[in-house]
Amino acid sequence: MNKNDLMIVDGMALLFRGFFATSFTGNFMMNSKGVPTNGIFGFMRYFLNAVQTFKPTHVICCWDMGSKTFRNDKYESYKANRSAPPEELIPQFDLVKEAVESFGVPNIGMKGYEADDCIGTLAKQYGKQDNVLILTGDQDILQLVDENIRVAIMKKGQGNYAVYHKDNFLEEKGIHPMQIVDIKGLMGDTSDNYPGVKGIGEKTALKLIQQYESIDGILENLNHLSKGIRKKIEENLADLHLSRELAEIFCEVPLDSTLDDARWTVDITRVNQKFEELEFKNLMKQVDKIV
């Protein structure tokens, strides 16, 4: 039986990447109505290039649905260091979803969960029978790499991807995919604002996980650690366990989604209409290449 090729798009990663790629120069690409569209334009360039490159049979796009999730219930300061999105980006959140919808691609998200959790849930669900490719710029997503799940990390410049799969992951990273969670538990994450073990950085975390395989393995071998490392872990044990929980992508979000809804069949008239509204005439040539 032929497998489907599902591409799951990390909508938040593409939109923020598209926005900040131009906003640092002050270029917000205002349309004739005075609405900024630079983030949407950048998103669409990345999106269309990925479809052309990976040729999926099905496409889904996942989004955050608010700033508070179940992780904030576990740790109030989770992502508390994040500033509010720039005001020029705010009107683009809804518009980019409309643009995605014009391609017949489902927008998936659920309050209380992050886009990563929705991505993980769908990847694990559909990866049981079909091929899944996750398009993102977020290294944390790499923990999802599995038998039928690949992750394409967007690199600098359009059309450049580092594609990770089960066969090349260990060679490239020196660890197995799920060990990323243990490393994050040890070193914490300043971007997501959770602590890990104070005084343990990425190099030490990687060395410990490579030697003892997991946090549980480390804790079973505390007597074999140097006094300094052992003391740090023992003094920050609660933060270690909490950080590991926060780092792990939750893959059981109760989503209502069917693969049939995600089949890549583009109504060019509908896309044309939306791109005319957004004043993206230059992008129609790129659309023609993938239809």
GUVO-902932 format. One record per residue: residue number from 1; x, y, z of N, C-alpha, C, O in turn. Coordinates in steps of 0.2 Angstrom, whole numbers. Layout:
% GUVO-902932
[pt NUM, [X, Y, Z], [X, Y, Z], [X, Y, Z], [X, Y, Z]]
...
//
This chain:
% GUVO-902932
[pt 1, [4, -6, 0], [0, 0, 0], [4, 6, 0], [9, 7, 4]]
[pt 2, [3, 11, -5], [7, 17, -5], [5, 21, 1], [0, 22, 3]]
[pt 3, [11, 24, 4], [10, 29, 10], [9, 36, 7], [11, 38, 2]]
[pt 4, [5, 39, 11], [4, 47, 10], [10, 50, 13], [13, 48, 17]]
[pt 5, [11, 56, 10], [17, 60, 12], [14, 67, 15], [12, 72, 12]]
[pt 6, [13, 67, 22], [10, 73, 25], [15, 78, 28], [20, 76, 31]]
[pt 7, [15, 84, 26], [19, 89, 28], [15, 93, 34], [10, 96, 32]]
[pt 8, [18, 93, 40], [15, 97, 45], [19, 104, 46], [25, 103, 47]]
[pt 9, [16, 109, 45], [19, 116, 45], [19, 119, 52], [13, 120, 55]]
[pt 10, [24, 121, 55], [25, 125, 61], [23, 132, 59], [28, 136, 58]]
[pt 11, [17, 134, 59], [15, 140, 57], [18, 146, 61], [20, 151, 58]]
[pt 12, [18, 145, 67], [21, 151, 72], [29, 152, 69], [31, 158, 69]]
[pt 13, [32, 147, 68], [39, 147, 67], [40, 151, 60], [45, 155, 59]]
[pt 14, [36, 149, 55], [37, 152, 48], [35, 159, 48], [38, 164, 45]]
[pt 15, [29, 161, 52], [27, 168, 52], [32, 172, 56], [33, 178, 53]]
[pt 16, [34, 170, 61], [39, 175, 65], [45, 175, 61], [48, 181, 61]]
[pt 17, [48, 170, 58], [54, 170, 54], [53, 175, 48], [57, 179, 46]]
[pt 18, [47, 175, 45], [45, 179, 39], [45, 187, 41], [47, 191, 38]]
[pt 19, [42, 188, 47], [41, 194, 50], [48, 198, 51], [49, 203, 49]]
[pt 20, [52, 194, 55], [58, 197, 58], [64, 197, 52], [69, 201, 53]]
[pt 21, [63, 193, 47], [68, 194, 41], [68, 201, 38], [73, 203, 35]]
[pt 22, [62, 204, 38], [62, 211, 35], [61, 216, 40], [62, 222, 39]]
[pt 23, [58, 215, 46], [55, 220, 50], [61, 224, 53], [61, 230, 55]]
[pt 24, [67, 221, 54], [73, 224, 57], [75, 230, 53], [79, 234, 55]]
[pt 25, [73, 230, 46], [75, 236, 42], [70, 241, 42], [70, 246, 39]]
[pt 26, [64, 239, 45], [58, 244, 45], [54, 243, 39], [49, 247, 38]]
[pt 27, [55, 237, 36], [50, 236, 30], [45, 231, 32], [46, 225, 33]]
[pt 28, [39, 234, 33], [33, 230, 35], [28, 229, 29], [23, 226, 30]]
[pt 29, [30, 231, 23], [26, 229, 17], [18, 231, 18], [14, 227, 17]]
[pt 30, [17, 237, 19], [10, 239, 20], [6, 239, 14], [9, 240, 8]]
[pt 31, [0, 236, 14], [-4, 236, 8], [-8, 242, 7], [-7, 247, 11]]
[pt 32, [-12, 243, 2], [-15, 249, 1], [-20, 251, 6], [-22, 257, 6]]
[pt 33, [-22, 247, 11], [-26, 248, 16], [-22, 250, 22], [-25, 252, 28]]
[pt 34, [-16, 250, 22], [-12, 252, 28], [-10, 246, 32], [-8, 247, 38]]
[pt 35, [-12, 240, 30], [-11, 234, 34], [-4, 231, 33], [-3, 230, 27]]
[pt 36, [0, 230, 38], [7, 227, 37], [6, 219, 34], [2, 216, 37]]
[pt 37, [10, 217, 30], [9, 210, 27], [16, 207, 26], [16, 202, 23]]
[pt 38, [21, 210, 29], [28, 207, 28], [29, 200, 31], [32, 195, 27]]
[pt 39, [25, 198, 36], [26, 192, 39], [22, 187, 35], [25, 181, 34]]
[pt 40, [16, 188, 32], [12, 184, 28], [16, 183, 22], [16, 177, 19]]
[pt 41, [19, 188, 19], [23, 187, 13], [29, 182, 14], [30, 178, 10]]
[pt 42, [32, 183, 19], [38, 179, 21], [36, 172, 22], [39, 167, 20]]
[pt 43, [30, 171, 26], [28, 164, 27], [26, 161, 21], [28, 155, 20]]
[pt 44, [23, 164, 16], [21, 161, 10], [26, 159, 5], [26, 154, 2]]
[pt 45, [32, 163, 5], [38, 161, 2], [41, 155, 4], [42, 150, 1]]
[pt 46, [41, 154, 11], [44, 148, 14], [39, 142, 13], [42, 137, 11]]
[pt 47, [33, 143, 14], [28, 138, 13], [28, 135, 6], [28, 129, 5]]
[pt 48, [28, 140, 1], [27, 138, -6], [34, 134, -8], [34, 129, -12]]
[pt 49, [40, 136, -6], [46, 133, -7], [46, 126, -4], [49, 121, -8]]
[pt 50, [43, 125, 2], [43, 119, 5], [39, 114, 1], [41, 108, 0]]
[pt 51, [33, 116, -1], [29, 112, -5], [32, 110, -11], [32, 104, -13]]
[pt 52, [35, 114, -15], [39, 113, -21], [45, 108, -20], [46, 104, -24]]
[pt 53, [48, 109, -14], [54, 105, -12], [52, 98, -10], [55, 93, -13]]
[pt 54, [47, 97, -6], [46, 90, -3], [40, 87, -6], [39, 81, -5]]
[pt 55, [36, 90, -10], [30, 87, -14], [25, 83, -9], [25, 77, -11]]
[pt 56, [22, 86, -4], [18, 82, 0], [11, 80, -4], [9, 84, -8]]
[pt 57, [8, 75, -1], [1, 74, -4], [-4, 77, 1], [-10, 78, -1]]
[pt 58, [-2, 78, 7], [-6, 81, 12], [-2, 87, 16], [4, 86, 17]]
[pt 59, [-6, 92, 18], [-3, 97, 22], [-7, 100, 27], [-13, 101, 26]]
[pt 60, [-5, 101, 33], [-8, 104, 39], [-4, 109, 42], [3, 109, 42]]
[pt 61, [-7, 114, 44], [-3, 120, 48], [-5, 121, 55], [-11, 121, 56]]
[pt 62, [0, 121, 59], [-2, 121, 67], [0, 128, 70], [5, 131, 68]]
[pt 63, [-4, 130, 74], [-3, 137, 77], [-4, 137, 85], [-8, 132, 88]]
[pt 64, [-1, 141, 88], [-3, 143, 95], [-9, 146, 96], [-11, 150, 91]]
[pt 65, [-13, 145, 101], [-20, 148, 102], [-20, 152, 108], [-25, 151, 112]]
[pt 66, [-15, 157, 109], [-15, 160, 115], [-9, 159, 119], [-5, 154, 118]]
[pt 67, [-7, 164, 124], [-1, 163, 127], [0, 158, 133], [5, 156, 135]]
[pt 68, [-6, 157, 136], [-6, 152, 142], [-8, 145, 140], [-12, 144, 136]]
[pt 69, [-4, 141, 142], [-5, 133, 141], [-5, 130, 148], [-4, 132, 153]]
[pt 70, [-6, 123, 147], [-5, 119, 153], [2, 119, 156], [2, 118, 162]]
[pt 71, [7, 121, 153], [13, 122, 156], [14, 128, 161], [17, 128, 165]]
[pt 72, [10, 133, 160], [9, 138, 164], [6, 136, 171], [7, 139, 176]]
[pt 73, [2, 131, 171], [-1, 128, 177], [4, 125, 181], [4, 125, 187]]
[pt 74, [9, 122, 177], [14, 118, 181], [20, 123, 183], [23, 122, 188]]
[pt 75, [21, 128, 179], [26, 133, 181], [24, 140, 179], [24, 141, 173]]
[pt 76, [22, 144, 183], [19, 150, 182], [24, 155, 177], [21, 159, 174]]
[pt 77, [30, 154, 178], [35, 158, 175], [37, 156, 168], [41, 159, 164]]
[pt 78, [33, 150, 166], [35, 148, 159], [34, 153, 154], [28, 156, 153]]
[pt 79, [39, 154, 150], [39, 159, 144], [37, 166, 147], [35, 171, 143]]
[pt 80, [37, 168, 153], [35, 174, 156], [40, 180, 154], [38, 186, 154]]
[pt 81, [46, 178, 151], [51, 183, 149], [49, 185, 142], [53, 189, 139]]
[pt 82, [44, 182, 138], [43, 184, 131], [39, 191, 131], [34, 192, 135]]
[pt 83, [41, 195, 127], [38, 201, 126], [32, 201, 122], [32, 196, 118]]
[pt 84, [27, 205, 122], [22, 205, 117], [24, 206, 110], [29, 209, 109]]
[pt 85, [20, 202, 105], [22, 203, 98], [22, 210, 96], [18, 214, 98]]
[pt 86, [26, 212, 91], [26, 219, 89], [19, 221, 86], [15, 216, 83]]
[pt 87, [17, 227, 87], [10, 229, 84], [9, 228, 77], [3, 226, 75]]
[pt 88, [14, 228, 73], [14, 227, 66], [12, 220, 64], [10, 218, 59]]
[pt 89, [14, 215, 69], [13, 208, 68], [6, 206, 69], [3, 201, 67]]
[pt 90, [3, 209, 74], [-4, 207, 77], [-9, 206, 72], [-12, 201, 72]]
[pt 91, [-10, 211, 67], [-16, 210, 62], [-14, 204, 57], [-18, 202, 53]]
[pt 92, [-8, 202, 57], [-6, 197, 52], [-7, 190, 54], [-7, 185, 50]]
[pt 93, [-9, 189, 61], [-10, 182, 63], [-16, 179, 60], [-16, 173, 58]]
[pt 94, [-22, 183, 60], [-28, 181, 57], [-27, 180, 49], [-30, 176, 46]]
[pt 95, [-24, 185, 46], [-23, 186, 39], [-19, 180, 36], [-21, 177, 31]]
[pt 96, [-14, 178, 40], [-10, 172, 37], [-14, 166, 37], [-13, 161, 33]]
[pt 97, [-18, 165, 42], [-22, 159, 42], [-27, 159, 37], [-29, 153, 34]]
[pt 98, [-30, 165, 35], [-34, 165, 29], [-31, 163, 23], [-33, 160, 18]]
[pt 99, [-24, 165, 22], [-20, 164, 16], [-19, 156, 16], [-19, 153, 11]]
[pt 100, [-18, 153, 22], [-17, 146, 22], [-23, 142, 20], [-23, 137, 16]]
[pt 101, [-29, 145, 22], [-35, 142, 21], [-37, 142, 14], [-40, 137, 11]]
[pt 102, [-34, 147, 10], [-36, 148, 3], [-33, 142, -1], [-35, 141, -7]]
[pt 103, [-28, 139, 2], [-25, 133, -2], [-28, 126, 0], [-26, 121, -2]]
[pt 104, [-33, 127, 4], [-37, 121, 7], [-33, 117, 12], [-35, 111, 13]]
[pt 105, [-29, 121, 15], [-25, 118, 21], [-28, 119, 27], [-29, 125, 29]]
[pt 106, [-29, 114, 32], [-32, 115, 38], [-27, 119, 43], [-22, 117, 43]]
[pt 107, [-30, 124, 46], [-27, 127, 52], [-29, 123, 58], [-34, 123, 60]]
[pt 108, [-24, 121, 62], [-25, 117, 68], [-22, 120, 74], [-16, 122, 74]]
[pt 109, [-26, 121, 79], [-23, 123, 86], [-28, 122, 91], [-34, 121, 90]]
[pt 110, [-26, 122, 97], [-31, 121, 103], [-29, 125, 109], [-23, 125, 111]]
[pt 111, [-34, 129, 112], [-32, 133, 118], [-29, 128, 123], [-32, 122, 124]]
[pt 112, [-24, 130, 127], [-22, 127, 132], [-16, 122, 130], [-12, 120, 135]]
[pt 113, [-14, 122, 124], [-9, 118, 121], [-5, 123, 116], [-7, 128, 114]]
[pt 114, [2, 121, 115], [6, 125, 111], [5, 121, 104], [3, 116, 103]]
[pt 115, [7, 125, 99], [7, 122, 92], [12, 116, 92], [10, 111, 88]]
[pt 116, [17, 116, 96], [22, 110, 96], [18, 104, 98], [19, 98, 96]]
[pt 117, [13, 105, 103], [9, 99, 105], [5, 96, 100], [4, 90, 99]]
[pt 118, [2, 101, 96], [-3, 99, 91], [1, 95, 85], [-1, 90, 82]]
[pt 119, [7, 98, 84], [12, 95, 79], [14, 88, 81], [13, 83, 77]]
[pt 120, [16, 87, 87], [18, 81, 90], [12, 76, 90], [13, 70, 88]]
[pt 121, [6, 78, 92], [0, 73, 92], [-1, 71, 85], [-3, 65, 84]]
[pt 122, [-2, 76, 80], [-3, 74, 73], [2, 69, 70], [1, 64, 66]]
[pt 123, [9, 71, 71], [14, 67, 69], [14, 60, 71], [15, 55, 67]]
[pt 124, [13, 59, 78], [13, 52, 80], [7, 48, 78], [7, 42, 77]]
[pt 125, [1, 52, 77], [-5, 49, 75], [-4, 46, 67], [-6, 40, 66]]
[pt 126, [-2, 51, 63], [-2, 49, 56], [5, 45, 54], [5, 42, 49]]
[pt 127, [10, 46, 58], [16, 43, 57], [16, 35, 58], [20, 31, 56]]
[pt 128, [10, 33, 61], [9, 25, 62], [9, 22, 55], [11, 16, 54]]
[pt 129, [6, 25, 50], [5, 22, 44], [8, 26, 38], [9, 23, 33]]
[pt 130, [8, 33, 39], [11, 37, 33], [17, 40, 34], [20, 40, 40]]
[pt 131, [20, 43, 29], [26, 47, 30], [25, 54, 32], [20, 57, 30]]
[pt 132, [28, 57, 38], [27, 63, 40], [33, 67, 40], [39, 65, 42]]
[pt 133, [33, 74, 37], [38, 78, 37], [36, 85, 41], [31, 87, 39]]
[pt 134, [39, 87, 46], [38, 93, 50], [42, 98, 48], [48, 98, 48]]
[pt 135, [39, 104, 45], [43, 110, 43], [43, 115, 49], [38, 117, 51]]
[pt 136, [49, 117, 51], [50, 121, 57], [57, 124, 57], [61, 123, 53]]
[pt 137, [58, 129, 61], [64, 132, 63], [66, 130, 70], [72, 133, 72]]
[pt 138, [62, 127, 73], [63, 125, 81], [66, 119, 82], [64, 113, 80]]
[pt 139, [72, 119, 85], [76, 113, 86], [73, 109, 91], [74, 103, 91]]
[pt 140, [68, 111, 96], [65, 107, 101], [60, 102, 97], [59, 96, 100]]
[pt 141, [58, 103, 91], [54, 98, 87], [58, 92, 86], [55, 87, 84]]
[pt 142, [64, 92, 86], [68, 86, 84], [67, 80, 88], [68, 75, 86]]
[pt 143, [64, 82, 94], [63, 76, 99], [57, 71, 96], [57, 66, 98]]
[pt 144, [54, 74, 90], [49, 70, 87], [51, 65, 82], [47, 61, 79]]
[pt 145, [57, 66, 80], [60, 61, 74], [59, 54, 76], [61, 52, 82]]
[pt 146, [56, 50, 72], [55, 43, 73], [55, 39, 67], [57, 42, 61]]
[pt 147, [52, 33, 67], [52, 29, 61], [50, 32, 55], [53, 32, 50]]
[pt 148, [44, 35, 55], [41, 38, 49], [40, 46, 50], [36, 49, 46]]
[pt 149, [44, 48, 54], [44, 56, 55], [50, 59, 54], [55, 58, 58]]
[pt 150, [51, 63, 49], [56, 67, 48], [55, 75, 50], [49, 77, 50]]
[pt 151, [60, 78, 52], [60, 85, 53], [64, 89, 49], [70, 88, 48]]
[pt 152, [62, 94, 45], [65, 99, 41], [66, 105, 45], [62, 109, 45]]
[pt 153, [73, 107, 47], [74, 113, 50], [76, 118, 45], [81, 117, 41]]
[pt 154, [73, 124, 45], [74, 129, 40], [81, 132, 42], [82, 135, 48]]
[pt 155, [85, 133, 37], [92, 136, 38], [92, 143, 35], [87, 145, 32]]
[pt 156, [97, 147, 36], [97, 154, 33], [97, 153, 26], [100, 149, 22]]
[pt 157, [93, 158, 23], [91, 158, 16], [86, 154, 14], [84, 149, 17]]
[pt 158, [82, 156, 9], [76, 152, 7], [78, 146, 3], [83, 146, -1]]
[pt 159, [75, 140, 5], [76, 134, 2], [81, 130, 4], [83, 125, 2]]
[pt 160, [84, 132, 10], [90, 128, 13], [87, 124, 19], [84, 127, 24]]
[pt 161, [87, 118, 20], [85, 114, 25], [90, 109, 27], [94, 106, 24]]
[pt 162, [89, 108, 34], [93, 102, 37], [88, 97, 39], [84, 98, 43]]
[pt 163, [88, 91, 35], [82, 86, 36], [85, 81, 41], [90, 77, 39]]
[pt 164, [82, 80, 46], [84, 74, 51], [79, 69, 51], [72, 70, 51]]
[pt 165, [81, 63, 51], [77, 57, 51], [80, 51, 55], [86, 52, 58]]
[pt 166, [77, 46, 56], [79, 41, 61], [86, 38, 59], [90, 37, 64]]
[pt 167, [88, 38, 53], [94, 35, 51], [100, 40, 51], [106, 37, 52]]
[pt 168, [99, 46, 51], [105, 51, 52], [106, 55, 58], [110, 58, 59]]
[pt 169, [101, 54, 63], [100, 58, 69], [106, 57, 74], [109, 62, 76]]
[pt 170, [107, 51, 75], [113, 49, 80], [119, 52, 77], [123, 55, 81]]
[pt 171, [121, 51, 71], [127, 53, 68], [128, 61, 68], [133, 63, 69]]
[pt 172, [122, 64, 67], [122, 72, 66], [122, 75, 73], [126, 80, 74]]
[pt 173, [119, 72, 78], [118, 75, 85], [121, 72, 90], [122, 75, 96]]
[pt 174, [123, 65, 89], [127, 62, 95], [122, 59, 100], [125, 57, 105]]
[pt 175, [116, 60, 99], [111, 57, 104], [105, 55, 100], [105, 55, 94]]
[pt 176, [100, 52, 104], [94, 50, 101], [89, 55, 101], [89, 59, 106]]
[pt 177, [84, 55, 97], [79, 61, 97], [76, 62, 104], [76, 68, 106]]
[pt 178, [73, 57, 108], [70, 59, 114], [75, 61, 120], [73, 63, 125]]
[pt 179, [81, 60, 118], [86, 62, 123], [87, 70, 124], [90, 72, 128]]
[pt 180, [84, 73, 118], [84, 80, 119], [80, 83, 125], [82, 88, 128]]
[pt 181, [75, 79, 126], [71, 81, 132], [75, 81, 139], [74, 85, 143]]
[pt 182, [79, 76, 139], [83, 75, 145], [88, 80, 146], [90, 83, 151]]
[pt 183, [91, 82, 140], [96, 87, 140], [93, 94, 142], [96, 98, 145]]
[pt 184, [87, 95, 139], [84, 102, 141], [82, 102, 148], [82, 107, 151]]
[pt 185, [80, 96, 151], [79, 95, 158], [85, 97, 162], [84, 100, 167]]
[pt 186, [91, 95, 160], [97, 97, 164], [99, 104, 163], [101, 107, 168]]
[pt 187, [99, 107, 157], [102, 113, 155], [96, 119, 156], [98, 125, 156]]
[pt 188, [90, 117, 156], [85, 122, 156], [84, 125, 149], [87, 123, 144]]
[pt 189, [80, 131, 148], [79, 134, 142], [78, 142, 144], [73, 143, 146]]
[pt 190, [83, 146, 142], [82, 153, 144], [76, 156, 139], [73, 161, 141]]
[pt 191, [75, 153, 133], [70, 156, 129], [63, 155, 131], [59, 159, 131]]
[pt 192, [62, 149, 134], [56, 147, 137], [55, 148, 144], [50, 147, 147]]
[pt 193, [61, 150, 147], [61, 153, 154], [60, 147, 159], [56, 148, 164]]
[pt 194, [63, 141, 158], [63, 136, 164], [70, 135, 166], [74, 135, 162]]
[pt 195, [71, 133, 172], [78, 133, 175], [83, 128, 174], [89, 129, 173]]
[pt 196, [80, 121, 173], [85, 116, 173], [89, 115, 179], [87, 118, 185]]
[pt 197, [95, 113, 179], [100, 112, 185], [105, 118, 184], [108, 119, 180]]
[pt 198, [104, 122, 189], [108, 128, 189], [116, 126, 189], [118, 122, 193]]
[pt 199, [119, 129, 184], [127, 128, 184], [128, 122, 179], [134, 121, 177]]
[pt 200, [123, 119, 176], [124, 114, 171], [122, 117, 164], [116, 119, 163]]
[pt 201, [127, 117, 159], [126, 120, 153], [125, 114, 148], [125, 108, 149]]
[pt 202, [125, 116, 141], [124, 112, 136], [129, 106, 135], [127, 100, 134]]
[pt 203, [135, 108, 136], [141, 103, 135], [141, 98, 140], [141, 92, 139]]
[pt 204, [140, 100, 147], [139, 95, 152], [133, 91, 152], [134, 85, 153]]
[pt 205, [128, 94, 150], [121, 90, 149], [122, 85, 144], [120, 79, 145]]
[pt 206, [125, 87, 138], [126, 82, 133], [131, 76, 135], [129, 70, 133]]
[pt 207, [136, 78, 138], [141, 73, 140], [138, 68, 145], [139, 62, 145]]
[pt 208, [134, 71, 150], [130, 66, 155], [125, 62, 151], [125, 56, 153]]
[pt 209, [121, 64, 147], [116, 60, 143], [120, 55, 139], [117, 49, 138]]
[pt 210, [125, 57, 136], [129, 52, 131], [131, 46, 136], [132, 40, 133]]
[pt 211, [133, 48, 142], [136, 43, 146], [131, 39, 150], [132, 32, 151]]
[pt 212, [126, 42, 152], [121, 38, 156], [114, 37, 153], [109, 34, 156]]
[pt 213, [113, 40, 147], [107, 39, 143], [101, 43, 144], [98, 45, 140]]
[pt 214, [100, 44, 151], [94, 48, 153], [95, 51, 159], [100, 50, 163]]
[pt 215, [90, 55, 161], [90, 58, 168], [90, 53, 173], [93, 53, 178]]
[pt 216, [85, 48, 172], [85, 42, 177], [91, 39, 178], [93, 37, 183]]
[pt 217, [95, 38, 172], [101, 34, 172], [106, 38, 176], [111, 35, 180]]
[pt 218, [106, 45, 176], [111, 49, 179], [109, 49, 187], [114, 48, 191]]
[pt 219, [103, 49, 189], [101, 49, 196], [103, 42, 199], [104, 42, 205]]
[pt 220, [103, 37, 195], [105, 30, 197], [112, 30, 198], [114, 25, 202]]
[pt 221, [116, 34, 195], [123, 34, 196], [126, 40, 199], [132, 42, 197]]
[pt 222, [122, 43, 203], [125, 50, 207], [132, 49, 210], [136, 53, 210]]
[pt 223, [133, 43, 213], [139, 41, 216], [145, 41, 212], [151, 42, 214]]
[pt 224, [144, 41, 205], [149, 40, 200], [151, 47, 197], [156, 48, 194]]
[pt 225, [147, 52, 199], [148, 59, 196], [153, 63, 201], [154, 61, 206]]
[pt 226, [156, 68, 198], [160, 72, 202], [156, 75, 207], [150, 76, 207]]
[pt 227, [160, 77, 213], [156, 80, 218], [152, 87, 216], [147, 88, 219]]
[pt 228, [155, 91, 212], [152, 97, 210], [146, 96, 206], [141, 99, 207]]
[pt 229, [146, 91, 201], [140, 90, 197], [135, 86, 201], [129, 88, 201]]
[pt 230, [137, 82, 206], [132, 78, 210], [128, 83, 215], [122, 83, 215]]
[pt 231, [132, 88, 217], [129, 93, 222], [124, 97, 218], [119, 99, 221]]
[pt 232, [126, 100, 212], [121, 104, 208], [115, 100, 207], [109, 103, 207]]
[pt 233, [115, 94, 205], [109, 90, 204], [105, 89, 210], [99, 90, 210]]
[pt 234, [108, 87, 215], [105, 86, 221], [101, 92, 224], [96, 92, 227]]
[pt 235, [104, 98, 223], [101, 104, 226], [96, 107, 221], [92, 111, 223]]
[pt 236, [96, 104, 215], [91, 107, 210], [86, 101, 207], [84, 101, 202]]
[pt 237, [85, 96, 211], [81, 90, 209], [74, 92, 207], [72, 89, 202]]
[pt 238, [71, 96, 211], [64, 98, 209], [64, 101, 202], [60, 100, 198]]
[pt 239, [68, 106, 201], [69, 110, 195], [71, 105, 189], [68, 106, 183]]
[pt 240, [75, 100, 190], [77, 95, 185], [71, 92, 183], [69, 91, 177]]
[pt 241, [67, 89, 187], [61, 85, 185], [55, 90, 182], [52, 88, 177]]
[pt 242, [55, 96, 185], [50, 100, 182], [52, 102, 175], [48, 102, 170]]
[pt 243, [58, 104, 174], [61, 106, 167], [60, 101, 162], [59, 102, 156]]
[pt 244, [61, 94, 164], [60, 89, 159], [53, 88, 157], [52, 87, 151]]
[pt 245, [48, 89, 162], [41, 89, 160], [39, 95, 155], [36, 94, 150]]
[pt 246, [42, 101, 156], [41, 106, 152], [44, 106, 145], [41, 108, 140]]
[pt 247, [49, 102, 145], [53, 102, 138], [49, 96, 134], [50, 97, 128]]
[pt 248, [46, 92, 137], [43, 86, 133], [37, 89, 129], [32, 91, 132]]
[pt 249, [37, 87, 122], [31, 89, 118], [25, 84, 120], [26, 78, 120]]
[pt 250, [19, 87, 122], [13, 83, 123], [10, 80, 117], [8, 84, 113]]
[pt 251, [9, 74, 116], [7, 71, 110], [0, 68, 110], [-1, 63, 106]]
[pt 252, [-4, 70, 115], [-11, 67, 116], [-16, 73, 116], [-21, 72, 120]]
[pt 253, [-15, 78, 112], [-20, 83, 112], [-26, 81, 109], [-26, 78, 103]]
[pt 254, [-32, 82, 112], [-38, 79, 109], [-40, 83, 102], [-45, 87, 103]]
[pt 255, [-37, 82, 97], [-39, 86, 91], [-44, 82, 86], [-44, 76, 86]]
[pt 256, [-48, 86, 83], [-53, 83, 78], [-50, 85, 71], [-52, 90, 68]]
[pt 257, [-47, 80, 68], [-44, 81, 62], [-43, 74, 58], [-42, 69, 61]]
[pt 258, [-45, 75, 52], [-44, 69, 47], [-40, 70, 42], [-39, 76, 39]]
[pt 259, [-36, 65, 39], [-31, 66, 34], [-34, 68, 27], [-31, 72, 24]]
[pt 260, [-40, 66, 26], [-44, 68, 20], [-45, 76, 19], [-44, 79, 14]]
[pt 261, [-46, 79, 25], [-46, 86, 25], [-40, 90, 23], [-40, 96, 21]]
[pt 262, [-34, 86, 23], [-28, 89, 22], [-25, 88, 15], [-19, 89, 14]]
[pt 263, [-29, 84, 11], [-26, 83, 5], [-24, 89, 1], [-28, 94, 0]]
[pt 264, [-18, 89, -2], [-16, 95, -6], [-19, 95, -13], [-17, 92, -18]]
[pt 265, [-25, 99, -13], [-28, 100, -20], [-30, 107, -20], [-34, 110, -16]]
[pt 266, [-26, 111, -24], [-27, 118, -24], [-32, 121, -29], [-32, 119, -35]]
[pt 267, [-36, 125, -26], [-41, 129, -31], [-38, 135, -32], [-38, 140, -28]]
[pt 268, [-35, 136, -38], [-31, 141, -40], [-35, 148, -40], [-32, 153, -39]]
[pt 269, [-41, 147, -42], [-45, 153, -42], [-46, 156, -35], [-45, 162, -34]]
[pt 270, [-47, 152, -30], [-47, 154, -23], [-41, 157, -20], [-41, 162, -17]]
[pt 271, [-35, 154, -22], [-29, 157, -20], [-28, 164, -24], [-25, 168, -20]]
[pt 272, [-29, 164, -30], [-28, 170, -34], [-32, 176, -30], [-30, 182, -30]]
[pt 273, [-38, 174, -28], [-43, 179, -25], [-40, 182, -18], [-39, 188, -17]]
[pt 274, [-37, 177, -14], [-34, 179, -8], [-28, 183, -9], [-26, 188, -6]]
[pt 275, [-24, 181, -14], [-17, 184, -15], [-19, 192, -18], [-15, 196, -17]]
[pt 276, [-24, 192, -22], [-26, 199, -24], [-28, 203, -18], [-26, 209, -18]]
[pt 277, [-31, 201, -14], [-33, 204, -8], [-27, 207, -4], [-27, 212, -1]]
[pt 278, [-22, 202, -3], [-16, 204, 0], [-11, 208, -4], [-6, 210, -1]]
[pt 279, [-13, 208, -10], [-8, 212, -15], [-1, 208, -16], [4, 212, -15]]
[pt 280, [-2, 202, -17], [4, 198, -17], [5, 195, -25], [6, 189, -26]]
[pt 281, [4, 200, -29], [5, 198, -36], [11, 194, -38], [11, 189, -42]]
[pt 282, [17, 196, -35], [23, 193, -37], [24, 186, -35], [28, 182, -37]]
[pt 283, [19, 184, -30], [20, 177, -27], [16, 172, -32], [17, 166, -31]]
[pt 284, [12, 175, -36], [7, 170, -40], [12, 166, -45], [10, 160, -47]]
[pt 285, [17, 168, -47], [22, 164, -51], [24, 158, -47], [25, 153, -50]]
[pt 286, [26, 159, -41], [28, 153, -37], [22, 148, -36], [24, 142, -35]]
[pt 287, [16, 151, -35], [10, 146, -34], [10, 142, -41], [8, 136, -40]]
[pt 288, [10, 145, -46], [9, 142, -53], [14, 136, -53], [13, 131, -57]]
[pt 289, [20, 136, -50], [25, 131, -50], [23, 124, -47], [25, 119, -48]]
[pt 290, [18, 125, -42], [17, 119, -38], [9, 117, -39], [7, 112, -35]]
[pt 291, [6, 120, -43], [-1, 118, -44], [-2, 113, -50], [-7, 111, -52]]
//
